[in-house]
Amino acid sequence: MRGLAVLALANLVMVGVMTMAPVHLHHLGAGLGAIGLVVSLHVAGMFAPAPLSGYLTDRWGAVPTTALAGAVLVVSALLAAVGAGAPLVLGVALVLLGVGWNIGLVAGSALLTAGVPAADRPRREGWGEVAMGVAAGGGGAASGAVMSGGGYGLLASAGAAVAALVVAAAWQARVSGFRSAARPAPAPSPPRPRGPSAAPWSRARRGAGG
């Protein structure tokens, strides 16, 4: 269920860091027009890279692309923490936050449904939506308390720490893949005789089994 974890963590970071960003920008003296522009660019970053995210997932595979998503989320959150006092730097960080979320959404969805029969994929994707919703609710609720207690820099730093778990999930999936590839395949069962010789073979099997 690593795909489930990736979707939940990516949404937790994005919602947690972004929810209080307009409030923080207002505290820095930014006007409503500037705040609206930053939010619009962030939303564009959330959805515009989707074709590129899909291409990278197809080209590289879901696991490396998940690691890239985690790295982008970490960088964006750290940039938001360092540039918490500079509206321009914070705006760039929030655009990157949206891009990292998009990459994580596409790659995490691919991880979530990898190896799952087609008939079971809608149910698995439904659980992914539930995980993202719960993470969003928790991140939004906690962001105000964290910012009130330690400022926006602390909130963004906490987001970077959570985003690092996305990279860890990708690494664990990579290690598990190597272990599965190194595991020897089971020996094939001997072919069952056909024709007239099959009857004695079946009687021998029943006799051996009691």
N, C-alpha and C positions, 0 to 999 in steps of 0.2 A: 504493500500500500504506500510505496514511496511517492507515487504520483499524487495521492491524496495529501500527503504531508507537504509536498512542493506547492500545490495549489493553495493550501491553507496558509502556509508561511509567507508566500509571496503576497497574498491579499492582506495578511496581517500587517506586513511592513508598509505596503502602499497606503492602506487606509489609516494606520496609526500615524505615519509621518505627515500625510497630506491633510488629515482632518483639521489640525490646528494651524496649518500653514497660513490660510487667509487671516486668521486672528493675529498671528505673529507678525505678518506683513503689515497689518493695520497698526499694531503697536510700534512698528518701525517708522511709521509715518507715510506709508504708501497709500495712494488714493484708490478709490473704488475702481477706476479705470485700469490702473496698473495691476491690481489684484485680480480683476476679471481677465486681463490678458495672461497672467501667469497661470490661472486655472485653465484657461482655454488651451494654452500650449501644453499643459500637463495632460489634459484629456486627449489632445492630438497625439502625444507620445504614448498614450495607453493603447491607441487603436491603429494609428497610421502604419507602424512597423509590422503589422500582422503578416503581410505577404513575405517579408524578409524573414520573420520568425519561422514561418512555415517552411521556407526554403532551407534555412539553416538546420531545422529539425530533420528534414528529409536528407539533407546532404551529410550532416555530421552525425546524426542520431540524437535521440531524446536525451541521453545522459550527458554528453558534452554540452549540448545546448542548455540544459538545466544548470550546469556549472557556470556557463556564461551568464545566464540570468541572475544567478546568485551573486556573481562578481559585480555585475552592473548595479544591482540593488545595494550591495555593500558600499560601492564607490559613491553612489548617489546619496545615500544616507550620511556617509562621512562628510561629503561635500556640504550637505545641508547643515551638519553640526559645526563644521569649521566656518562656513559662511553664514551662520545664523544672524549675524549683524549686518550683512550686506544683501539688500534685496535682489540685486542683479545675480549674484552668485547663488543665492537661494532659488531664484527662478530657474537657472540652468540645472541645479540639482533636482528640482521637481520634475523637469522635463525628462531627465535621465531616469528618475523614479518610475515614471510612466512607461518608458521604454523597457526597463528591466521587468516590470510587471507583465508587459505584453509577452516578452520572451518566455517568462516563467509560466504564463498561462498556456501558451501553445505547447511548450516542451513538457510541462506537467501533465497536460491532457493526454499527450502521446504516451507518457509513462503510465498513466492511469489505466489506459485501455490496451496496453501492450500484452499480447498473448491471451487476451480475453475473447471468447467466442462472440460473434456478431450479435447473437440474441441477448447476451448478457451486458453488452456495452451501455445501453441506455440506463440500466439500473446503476452501473458503476459511475457513469457520468452524473447521474442524479445525486449520488453520495458526494461527488466532487463539488457540486453546487452547494450542498448542505455545509460541507467543510469550509468553503469560501465564505458563506454567509455567517457562520458562527465566528470565524476569524475576524471578519469585518466588524461584527457587532462588538466583539471583545476589544479589538484595536481602537475603534472609535470611542468606546466608553473609557478605556484606560488612558487615552492620549491626553485628555484634559487634566486628569489628576497628575500624570507625570509632568506635564508642562507647568502646571501650577506649583508643583513641588520643587522642580529643578530647572525649569526653563526649556526653551525649544531645543537648545543644544543637547541637553540630556535626552530628550525625546528622540531626536534623530540618532544619537549614539546608540540608544537602546534598539532602534530600528536596524542599525548596522549589525548589531550583535545577533538579532533574530535572522537577518538576511544571511549571515554566515552559516546558519543551519541549512539553508538551501544548498550551499556548496557541499556541506557535509553529507547531505542526502544523495547528491550526485556522486560523490566519492564512494559512498557505501554501495550504491547501485552498480558502480563500475567494478568494485571488488567482488561483489556477488556474481556479476557476469563472468568475471575471470574464473571464479570457483566453479561455476556451472559448466564452463567450457572445458575445464581441466578434469571434470568428473568423467570416468570411463562409462561408455554406453553399455547397457545390459546385454549379455550374450543372447543371441537369437535362439528361440526354441527350435528343437529339431522338427523337420517337416513330417507331417502325418502321412502315412502310406495311403495310397488310393487303390481302388480296384479290389480284386479277390484277396490280396494279402492284408487288407485293412481289418478284416474280421478277426484273425488270430491276434493281431496287434492290439485291438480293442479288448479282447478277452484277457490278454496278458496284463493290460493296464488295470482292468477291474480286479483281477486276481491279486495284483501287487497292492492295490488299495484296500483290500479286505472285502 
